[in-house]
Amino acid sequence: MANINVAVEWESFVLSILGTGSRQRLDCFSNVVARLLPVFSLVTSGAMLAFTIVYSSYGFDLTDEGFYFLWLAEPAAYSIHIPVSFFGFVYHPIYNFLGGDAVALRRVNVLVTFGVTWLLSVVLMRQLLPHSNTKSISFAAMTAGIATTSLTYFALWWLVTPSYNSLTLQGMMLTFTGLAIAINYYSWQRLLGWVCIGVGGWLVFLAKPSTAALLAPAVLACLMASGRRNYLAICGSASLAASLTLACAIAIDGSIRGFFNRVLNSIGMLDLLGSGQEFNKIFRIDNMNLSSREQMIMILIILMIIVGALALRRWFMLSQVFTVSGFFLAPIVVAYLLWPNAPALGFRGVVLFSVPAGAILFIALFEWRELKSLRPMIPLALLLLVAPHIYAFGTNGNYWSHGSAAGFFWVASGLVFLTPLLRQSSDVSLLCALVVLLQGVCAPLLVQAVKAPYRQESFFSDNYVDWNLRDQGNVLVSNGFRDYLAEVRSVVEQAGFAAGNPMIDLTGRSPGLLYDLKARSPGQPWFVGSYSGSDALAIATLNGESCATLANAWLLVEPGGPRSLDESEVTQSFGANLVSDYVLAGSFKTAAGAGGYAERYSQRILKPSRVAQEAIEACERARPSVHQEAP
C-alpha cells in the first residue's frame, strides 16, 4: 500500500505541473492508443511471419540442409541414424504431398511451428487472464504476438527445412499445450490435454530420443507438484505415446526387435563418430558466454519486464507511458524488417532468458506477498524455464545457444511467473505493448539470420537467382551456387549418371549435391567429416550395404578438402582401389561459401570402371564375414 500511495502522490504532482485538463487529455490519448495498439501488434506479428515465409524461398545449405532433404526423400533407405532420430518418417508424407517442393515444405514448417505455438499461447493466456475477453481482437493480437517469439527458432541458423530440431520443438509445444490443459482445465477439455501430452511425447521421441528421455520425467514431476495426480490419466497418456511408438516401430522395421536393434546400432555408430554426442558427454553444464552487448541487452529487457509489470499495476502513469512506447515501437519494428540494409545488432536469442529473470525479480521485489497465489503455477513456470535446455539436451553444441532456438519457452515462463499480477488485470492492451517490445528484441534476430545465413551468402544481396532443386521446385541461390550446381549436373549427365544411382560422398560436406542429383547415398545420408571417427563410421556403415550396391557406386571426392574423408581407406574397405577401379567423370570448383568455407576447393566425380561382378567379388573378399545380396 505504501508504494501505491507514493505513486498516487507523484502522479498528482506531475499532473499539477502539466496544468488543468492534462488528466483528461492524457486519458483521451491513452484510450486512442489502447484501441489502436492491438491492431499495430497484429501488423507487427504479420510482418514477422511474412518475413520468415518470404525468405524461406532463399538459399540451400549443402551440409545440414542437404542431409535433412535426403532423409525426407527416402527415410526407409537408411538403417543407421546419425543423430538418432526418425523425423524423416514423420515428415515424409508431407514431402510427398508437396511433390518435394523445398520452398513449400519450408513454409509449411514455418506455419506449423507458428500454429502450435499460437495454440499454446492461447491456452496459457486464457488461464492467466481469466477476466479478459478471449474472443476479442486484442486477445488474438496479444497471443499471436507471443507466438511470434517462436520464430527465433529459425533465427538461430536459418535452417527452415523440417528436421529433427523442428519436430522436437513442435512436439514439445504440443506436450506443453496438453500439460497446461491438464493442470488448469476441467471435464472433457482435460481429456484433450492428456491426448496432447501423449501425442506430443511420441513426436518428441521420434525427433530426438535424448530430449524425450528428459521431457517424460519432467512432465510427470510437474503434474505431481501441481497436484494433478490422476494416475489413470497419466497411464493413459503414457500408453498412448507407447502405442504410437510401437506402431511406428512395426511400420518401419516390421517388428519391435528390429526397431530396437536399429536404435542400438545407431547409438553405437554415434559413439564411433566421436562428435561429442556420446552418452558420457551430453551431461554437462555450459556457460552462457555473453558478450558485453548481450549483457547490456539482458539488463534492458529485465528493466522492461519490471516496468511493464509495474504498468500493469497502474503504478505512477507507467501504464500510459508503456502503452505509448509499444504503440510507437510497432511501426519501427515493421520498418526494420522491410529495410533492405537493416544493420545486424549482433546479439543471440539467449537474451530471452532475461524475460523470466525479470519476472522473478519483479515478484521478489514487489509481489512477494502474493507467492501463495503463485504456488500452483510454480511447477509449470519452472518446467518452461528449463524447457530450452531439455530441447537442447543431447546436442554437441552449447546448450544455452542451441536452447535459445526454443526461447519461446523462456517468454512463456516469464508470463506464468507473473500469474498473480495478470489475474488481477483485464487490460490486454498493456500486454500487447509488452509483446511488441519483445518483438522488438526478436525481429533483429530474424534480420541478422538472413544477413548471415548458415554457411551461405547474405540473402539481402541482389546476387540471387532461381535454381530448380532436384527438378522439384525453384529455390533462390546465389549466382556462385547456381554455377556450381549447374556444372555438377552437367558433369554427371555427360558421364551417364542416372537418377537413383548410388553415390558415396567422401567430401564430408556435400550431401546437398547428392540430393540435387537424385543420387542415393549408401549407408546413411551424410558421411560427415572432420571428426576423429569419421572414416571409421563411414567404413562401418558401408559394411552394412550390399556389395552389389557398392560395386555400382560413384564417388564424390575432394582431395585436400577441409572435411574430406580418407578416400583410399574407405574404398579399400569394400575392395576398391581409388586409382585403378574408377575413371574421372569430371572435376569442378566449389562455390565460395559452400559448406561454410570461403575458399573454393576442387572436387571430382569418379565413375566405377570395373565389371560389376568383379567388383562384387572383390568387395566380398575384403569383408569375408559379410555376404549380402543386392536388395
Secondary structure as UniProt FT lines:
FT   HELIX           2..18
FT   TURN            20..21
FT   HELIX           22..55
FT   TURN            56..57
FT   TURN            62..63
FT   HELIX           64..73
FT   HELIX           75..77
FT   HELIX           87..97
FT   TURN            98..100
FT   HELIX           102..128
FT   TURN            130..131
FT   TURN            134..135
FT   HELIX           137..148
FT   HELIX           149..151
FT   HELIX           152..155
FT   TURN            156..157
FT   HELIX           164..184
FT   HELIX           187..207
FT   HELIX           209..225
FT   TURN            226..227
FT   HELIX           231..253
FT   HELIX           256..273
FT   HELIX           279..281
FT   HELIX           292..312
FT   TURN            313..314
FT   TURN            316..317
FT   HELIX           318..338
FT   TURN            340..341
FT   HELIX           349..353
FT   HELIX           354..366
FT   HELIX           368..370
FT   HELIX           371..374
FT   HELIX           375..377
FT   HELIX           378..392
FT   TURN            393..394
FT   HELIX           399..403
FT   HELIX           404..406
FT   HELIX           408..417
FT   HELIX           419..422
FT   TURN            423..424
FT   HELIX           428..451
FT   TURN            454..455
FT   TURN            459..460
FT   STRAND          464..468
FT   HELIX           469..471
FT   STRAND          474..478
FT   HELIX           479..495
FT   TURN            499..500
FT   STRAND          502..505
FT   HELIX           511..516
FT   TURN            517..518
FT   TURN            532..533
FT   HELIX           534..542
FT   TURN            543..544
FT   HELIX           547..551
FT   STRAND          554..557
FT   TURN            559..560
FT   TURN            562..563
FT   HELIX           567..572
FT   TURN            573..575
FT   TURN            578..580
FT   STRAND          582..589
FT   TURN            592..593
FT   HELIX           594..596
FT   STRAND          602..608
FT   HELIX           612..622
FT   TURN            624..625
//
